[in-house]
Amino acid sequence: MMANFVTRSLALVLGYAYPAYECFKTVELNKPEIEQLRFWCQYWYVLATCQTYLGIQIFRFYFKCTRCSAEIAFKTDPQNSDYVVASGASRNFEPWREEDEAVEKEKKKRAAEEMGDAMKSLENRAVDSKRDMDILAALEEMRSMKV
């Protein structure tokens, strides 16, 4: 409980209060360098935890666009080891996700085929063994060429 409080307090101080302090301090100097002002005032982010996935906290990050000052929110996705756009933006095409989905679909199809047919299961295991032996032979050949 105490660790959770300390973590949230630290996230608040480092994520919101410190950039705000630096921004106001820079403005109060009456001669702020524009680069310093841009850095501290346009890149504020607020860290807030609101969910967990298998005991892992899901963090939400808020940013402001440097051109239009629109708010963009991302949140962590521990299930896929990735980030998810929560609001204010859209994600570009991700070819690896479609590839992963195709592989999963093929695995499910193969498992469904093998479920009812023992001979098909045996054939698939034989094909897998042959592929593994071919890969090992190719690796051994590359090792012998290297030496």
RATA-V264539 format. One record per helix or strand. SS is the DSSP state (2 for helix, 1 for strand). FROM is the first residue (numbers start at 1). LEN is the number of residues. If there is no record, write none. Layout:
SS_FROM_LEN, SS_FROM_LEN
This chain:
2_2_27, 2_34_9, 1_47_7, 1_56_9, 1_71_7, 1_82_6, 2_95_22, 2_118_29
